[in-house]
Amino acid sequence: MFPDLITPALDFEQQLGACVSAMCQDDAIGQTLVFERDKGMLHMRPIAIDDLVDTDIDRYDMVVFDGGTLSGDSWKHVFFPRQRTHCFVCGA
């Protein structure tokens, strides 16, 4: 009935893929951060895009793409893998 309906999970996967692609561009700058809980504490660390792609993203509480381009664009996109939700925080 609604063949073009995008489910939240599909939207999550598409947006995540778009962020990974953007961070792999030749003029991309910024970093990708993952947040994971260990012994009740939330720890943040940077992660290389290749490592993120090769990892089960559901192990992270949150993934933040703090990206931009050499020409001055900047953006942030926050993903909550277990809930399959995301939020585009800012863009310029």
Backbone as JSON, one array per atom type, in Angstrom:
{
  "sequence": "MFPDLITPALDFEQQLGACVSAMCQDDAIGQTLVFERDKGMLHMRPIAIDDLVDTDIDRYDMVVFDGGTLSGDSWKHVFFPRQRTHCFVCGA",
  "N": [[0.81, -1.19, 0.0], [1.96, 1.26, 0.78], [4.55, 1.7, -0.79], [6.83, 3.34, -0.83], [7.31, 4.03, 1.73], [9.35, 4.95, 4.36], [10.81, 3.29, 6.91], [11.61, 3.79, 10.42], [13.93, 2.27, 11.08], [15.06, 1.75, 8.54], [15.51, 4.38, 7.69], [17.41, 5.09, 9.62], [19.57, 3.39, 8.89], [20.08, 4.33, 6.28], [20.8, 7.02, 6.76], [23.03, 6.66, 8.43], [24.74, 5.36, 6.64], [25.06, 7.47, 4.81], [26.5, 9.28, 6.38], [28.87, 7.85, 6.88], [29.8, 7.66, 4.26], [30.16, 10.4, 3.69], [32.22, 11.03, 5.47], [34.26, 9.69, 4.31], [35.0, 11.03, 2.06], [37.3, 12.78, -0.1], [37.8, 15.44, 0.66], [37.0, 15.55, 3.26], [36.85, 16.47, 6.69], [37.27, 16.26, 10.26], [35.97, 14.13, 12.86], [35.06, 10.87, 14.07], [33.24, 9.72, 16.76], [32.77, 7.29, 19.3], [30.62, 6.13, 21.85], [30.64, 4.13, 24.62], [29.45, 1.93, 27.14], [31.01, 0.87, 30.1], [31.34, -1.02, 32.88], [29.39, 0.55, 34.17], [30.12, 3.13, 33.53], [30.21, 5.7, 31.09], [32.13, 5.81, 28.26], [34.07, 7.67, 25.97], [35.53, 7.59, 22.75], [37.64, 8.22, 19.94], [37.11, 6.84, 16.65], [38.22, 5.16, 13.78], [36.81, 5.38, 10.52], [36.87, 3.04, 8.94], [37.18, 1.1, 10.92], [34.8, 1.44, 12.32], [32.9, 0.63, 10.43], [33.54, -2.04, 10.25], [32.65, -3.07, 12.62], [30.14, -4.26, 14.89], [27.69, -2.08, 15.17], [25.78, -1.9, 17.14], [26.95, -2.3, 19.57], [27.62, 0.09, 20.65], [26.62, 2.88, 22.65], [26.21, 5.39, 21.64], [26.96, 7.14, 18.63], [28.87, 9.64, 17.22], [29.19, 11.76, 14.56], [31.34, 14.16, 13.75], [31.69, 16.19, 11.47], [32.92, 17.69, 8.4], [34.06, 19.79, 5.69], [36.95, 20.66, 3.72], [36.38, 23.04, 2.5], [34.9, 24.45, 4.3], [32.37, 23.68, 5.23], [30.4, 22.38, 7.91], [29.17, 19.9, 10.18], [27.16, 17.92, 12.39], [26.17, 14.73, 13.42], [24.23, 12.63, 15.28], [23.92, 9.34, 16.42], [21.94, 6.75, 17.81], [22.42, 3.67, 18.21], [21.16, 1.31, 19.35], [18.53, 2.01, 19.72], [17.85, 2.68, 17.2], [17.65, 5.32, 16.3], [18.28, 8.73, 15.33], [19.86, 11.98, 15.1], [20.26, 14.92, 13.38], [22.4, 17.37, 14.13], [23.6, 19.94, 13.56], [24.37, 22.11, 10.83], [26.32, 23.76, 8.38]],
  "CA": [[0.0, 0.0, 0.0], [2.87, 2.4, 0.84], [5.85, 1.12, -1.17], [7.93, 4.27, -0.61], [7.35, 4.36, 3.14], [10.65, 4.69, 4.98], [10.67, 2.95, 8.33], [12.7, 4.38, 11.23], [15.15, 1.47, 10.97], [15.62, 1.99, 7.22], [16.02, 5.75, 7.74], [18.63, 5.03, 10.42], [20.61, 2.77, 8.07], [20.41, 5.24, 5.17], [21.51, 8.19, 7.29], [24.33, 6.17, 8.88], [25.52, 5.17, 5.42], [25.4, 8.79, 4.26], [27.57, 9.86, 7.22], [30.11, 7.11, 6.6], [30.22, 8.09, 2.93], [30.65, 11.78, 3.78], [33.5, 11.05, 6.18], [35.26, 9.04, 3.45], [35.3, 11.88, 0.92], [38.67, 13.3, -0.13], [37.92, 16.74, 1.33], [36.36, 15.45, 4.58], [37.61, 16.72, 7.91], [36.48, 15.96, 11.44], [36.23, 12.86, 13.51], [33.93, 10.05, 14.48], [33.39, 9.32, 18.16], [31.83, 6.3, 19.81], [30.4, 6.12, 23.29], [30.24, 2.8, 25.07], [29.37, 1.79, 28.59], [31.84, -0.17, 30.68], [31.25, -0.99, 34.35], [28.53, 1.64, 34.59], [30.63, 4.43, 33.1], [30.15, 5.94, 29.66], [33.45, 6.19, 27.78], [34.11, 8.17, 24.61], [36.82, 7.47, 22.08], [37.56, 8.35, 18.48], [37.2, 5.58, 15.91], [38.4, 5.3, 12.34], [35.62, 4.96, 9.77], [37.02, 1.62, 8.56], [36.92, 0.28, 12.12], [33.37, 1.52, 12.63], [32.19, -0.18, 9.45], [33.84, -3.45, 10.52], [32.21, -3.38, 13.97], [28.7, -4.27, 15.13], [27.4, -0.75, 15.71], [24.89, -2.02, 18.3], [27.73, -2.35, 20.81], [27.82, 1.46, 21.12], [25.46, 3.63, 23.13], [26.02, 6.55, 20.79], [28.0, 7.42, 17.66], [28.8, 11.04, 16.8], [30.0, 12.18, 13.42], [31.64, 15.58, 13.8], [32.31, 16.26, 10.16], [32.96, 18.9, 7.62], [34.89, 19.73, 4.48], [38.02, 21.66, 3.66], [35.81, 24.31, 2.03], [34.28, 25.18, 5.41], [31.11, 23.1, 5.72], [30.53, 21.6, 9.15], [27.92, 19.26, 10.58], [27.22, 16.87, 13.41], [25.04, 13.81, 13.34], [24.3, 11.74, 16.43], [23.17, 8.1, 16.23], [21.72, 5.89, 18.96], [22.24, 2.41, 17.5], [20.23, 0.32, 19.93], [17.16, 2.51, 19.53], [17.71, 2.96, 15.78], [17.25, 6.72, 16.13], [19.4, 9.62, 15.05], [19.52, 13.39, 15.1], [21.2, 15.81, 12.72], [22.5, 18.44, 15.13], [23.8, 21.25, 12.95], [25.03, 22.14, 9.54], [26.65, 25.12, 7.92]],
  "C": [[0.86, 1.26, 0.0], [4.28, 1.94, 0.48], [7.03, 2.03, -0.89], [8.06, 4.69, 0.85], [8.71, 3.99, 3.72], [10.43, 4.45, 6.46], [11.79, 3.61, 9.11], [14.01, 3.59, 11.12], [15.83, 1.68, 9.62], [16.21, 3.39, 7.15], [17.35, 5.8, 8.49], [19.78, 4.5, 9.57], [21.03, 3.68, 6.92], [21.22, 6.44, 5.66], [22.91, 7.8, 7.79], [25.25, 5.98, 7.68], [25.95, 6.48, 4.79], [26.52, 9.44, 5.06], [28.89, 9.16, 6.97], [30.66, 7.55, 5.26], [30.82, 9.5, 2.97], [32.01, 11.85, 4.45], [34.61, 10.4, 5.37], [35.64, 9.89, 2.23], [36.71, 12.47, 1.03], [38.83, 14.61, 0.65], [37.29, 16.74, 2.73], [37.36, 15.76, 5.69], [36.7, 16.36, 9.08], [36.85, 14.62, 12.02], [34.93, 12.15, 13.81], [34.22, 9.56, 15.88], [32.36, 8.26, 18.5], [31.78, 6.4, 21.33], [29.94, 4.73, 23.67], [30.34, 2.72, 26.59], [30.22, 0.62, 29.05], [31.81, 0.01, 32.19], [30.48, 0.24, 34.85], [28.97, 3.02, 34.16], [30.55, 4.53, 31.58], [31.5, 6.5, 29.21], [33.35, 6.61, 26.31], [35.5, 7.94, 24.05], [36.62, 7.69, 20.58], [37.69, 6.98, 17.83], [37.39, 5.91, 14.44], [37.16, 4.75, 11.63], [35.71, 3.48, 9.39], [36.73, 0.7, 9.74], [35.45, 0.29, 12.49], [32.57, 0.61, 11.7], [32.38, -1.67, 9.73], [33.36, -3.92, 11.88], [30.69, -3.45, 14.02], [28.35, -2.97, 15.85], [26.52, -0.81, 16.96], [25.65, -2.11, 19.62], [27.91, -0.97, 21.43], [26.52, 2.07, 21.61], [25.14, 4.79, 22.21], [27.22, 6.65, 19.84], [27.8, 8.85, 17.19], [29.74, 11.26, 15.63], [30.14, 13.69, 13.53], [32.41, 15.89, 12.53], [32.28, 17.63, 9.53], [33.8, 18.69, 6.37], [35.95, 20.82, 4.55], [37.5, 23.02, 3.21], [35.01, 25.04, 3.1], [32.94, 24.66, 5.9], [31.38, 22.37, 7.04], [29.16, 21.06, 9.54], [28.21, 18.24, 11.66], [25.97, 16.02, 13.27], [25.23, 12.77, 14.44], [23.38, 10.54, 16.19], [23.1, 7.34, 17.55], [21.39, 4.5, 18.4], [21.2, 1.46, 18.07], [18.78, 0.72, 19.74], [16.83, 2.77, 18.06], [17.13, 4.36, 15.54], [18.5, 7.55, 15.87], [18.9, 11.06, 15.04], [20.62, 14.17, 14.39], [21.25, 17.07, 13.55], [22.69, 19.8, 14.5], [24.48, 21.1, 11.62], [25.3, 23.58, 9.15], [27.08, 25.07, 6.48]]
}
